Amino acid sequence: MSDQPLLHKQLIDALTAGGSLRTESWKRAAEEVPRHAFLHGGFFRRVRGAVPAAWAPVLEDDVGWLEACYADESLVTQIAGTIVPPDIRGQIMRQPTSSSTLPSLVLRMLEDLQVDDGMQVLEIGTGTGYSTGVLCRRLGEENVTSIEYDEDVAARARAALGRLGMYPTLVTGDGLLGHAEGAPYDRVIATCGVRTVPAAWIEQTRPGGMILATVGGWLGASELARLTVHDDGTASGPVLGGQVSFMLARPQLPPPLGLLPDLGTGTEREAIVAADVLDDWTTRFVVQAAVPGAQRLTLEQDGQQQHVLVDVESGSWAALYSENGRWIVRQDGAVALWDAAEEQLGRWHAAGTPEEFTITITPDGQTYHW
Ligand SMILES: C[S@@+](CC[C@H](N)C(=O)[O-])C[C@H]1O[C@@H](n2cnc3c(N)ncnc32)[C@H](O)[C@@H]1O
């Protein structure tokens, strides 16, 4: 453990040099919170080259554990909703469900939150409790409320924070509902992604207060947005950019795909836009806003690659394949998904493919503007 102070200092120096830590007050808070104290249960390291992704446990006594705690890396701490590192020997191939976010993103977000002394902050997604701990050191534990969906994750965070003498209000439950008992908040910060910013967060934020959250969706493109809450109960603000990605809030995870559609049916036409435009993050972000229920998959069928969008709720699908240099789309269901995607991209291209977006939230819903 003797290397720990040096590793911690090197991390803080790197975060400062890289621009994530920009103010003295957050720097002091980060200096006072040792990240390894939130990772005593170990973490999962991604197995290099494994497809699909596989994860191997790294426990506290393993070589490299402490160094990883002070590297600027996200460290997965739970897989498939229940599995923690000591549960596994070898490898596991399931989705991560909790992690300690990479410190540069944690600190960048805390700086972007634009807090002042004495502000009340609501955090959604306690995770390991590391970011909660930094918030406590910056604002005082009496000003920090943090919500974690998963009971076991919440219990481990509570224990880690308690060992460091920090006792913020920790709530176990669905953070999408906020925590009305502690409202109004000056700031809401989410360290899980959302498809739409929940009305409860806006209702529980003081007018003039801010909500910082990663907005994304089931096409897998997300961005950090900072919304200001207005007197009339609406909220708006810029998408800050940087292709920030978080695991989605658990109740907003995509539904199972169910039976795949029969791709031989539907209406066929030549596509105006090729399916591989969705490989680009920002293009995907733009399309996702037009077809928010769509999930994307690629299928190999009869030697041909099919790029498929499926909207489980409306029962709609679109499948695209390339033939002799042309893209063909077949689609069916209540929503013509590729028509909607092409129309959205048409508007975006006509505006010159701007990369700066704003979001407005009113009782009618969430709208993106460029
Ligand atoms: C990336 S981790 C949080 C990282 C954490 N802030 C840290 O510094 O370690 C995201 C967390 O959000 C939690 N989560 C997901 N959906 C949630 C919800 N609806 N309400 C509260 N927490 C949620 C997950 O269980 C997970 O622990």
The ligand as a MOL file (V3000), in Angstrom:
LIG
                    3D

  0  0  0     0  0            999 V3000
M  V30 BEGIN CTAB
M  V30 COUNTS 27 29 0 0 0
M  V30 BEGIN ATOM
M  V30 1 C -21.3730 3.9580 -13.9740 0
M  V30 2 S -22.0580 3.4440 -12.4670 0 CHG=1
M  V30 3 C -21.8510 4.7910 -11.3820 0
M  V30 4 C -20.4630 5.2190 -11.1090 0
M  V30 5 C -20.3000 5.9120 -9.8030 0
M  V30 6 N -20.8260 7.2290 -9.7990 0
M  V30 7 C -18.8630 5.8610 -9.3340 0
M  V30 8 O -18.2110 6.8920 -9.2590 0
M  V30 9 O -18.4240 4.7720 -9.0230 0 CHG=-1
M  V30 10 C -23.7880 3.5530 -12.8080 0
M  V30 11 C -24.6440 3.1160 -11.6470 0
M  V30 12 O -25.9750 3.5410 -11.9080 0
M  V30 13 C -26.8190 2.5880 -11.2960 0
M  V30 14 N -28.1670 2.7630 -11.8450 0
M  V30 15 C -28.6760 2.2950 -13.0030 0
M  V30 16 N -29.9510 2.6580 -13.1340 0
M  V30 17 C -30.2690 3.3880 -12.0320 0
M  V30 18 C -31.4460 4.0420 -11.5830 0
M  V30 19 N -32.5660 4.0180 -12.3110 0
M  V30 20 N -31.4050 4.6690 -10.3950 0
M  V30 21 C -30.2770 4.7010 -9.6410 0
M  V30 22 N -29.1320 4.1010 -10.0240 0
M  V30 23 C -29.1220 3.4640 -11.1990 0
M  V30 24 C -26.1690 1.2670 -11.6440 0
M  V30 25 O -26.6260 0.2310 -10.7960 0
M  V30 26 C -24.6950 1.6060 -11.4520 0
M  V30 27 O -24.2710 1.2900 -10.1540 0
M  V30 END ATOM
M  V30 BEGIN BOND
M  V30 1 1 1 2
M  V30 2 1 2 3
M  V30 3 1 2 10
M  V30 4 1 3 4
M  V30 5 1 4 5
M  V30 6 1 5 6
M  V30 7 1 5 7
M  V30 8 2 7 8
M  V30 9 1 7 9
M  V30 10 1 10 11
M  V30 11 1 11 12
M  V30 12 1 11 26
M  V30 13 1 12 13
M  V30 14 1 13 14
M  V30 15 1 13 24
M  V30 16 1 14 15
M  V30 17 1 14 23
M  V30 18 2 15 16
M  V30 19 1 16 17
M  V30 20 1 17 18
M  V30 21 2 17 23
M  V30 22 1 18 19
M  V30 23 2 18 20
M  V30 24 1 20 21
M  V30 25 2 21 22
M  V30 26 1 22 23
M  V30 27 1 24 25
M  V30 28 1 24 26
M  V30 29 1 26 27
M  V30 END BOND
M  V30 END CTAB
M  END
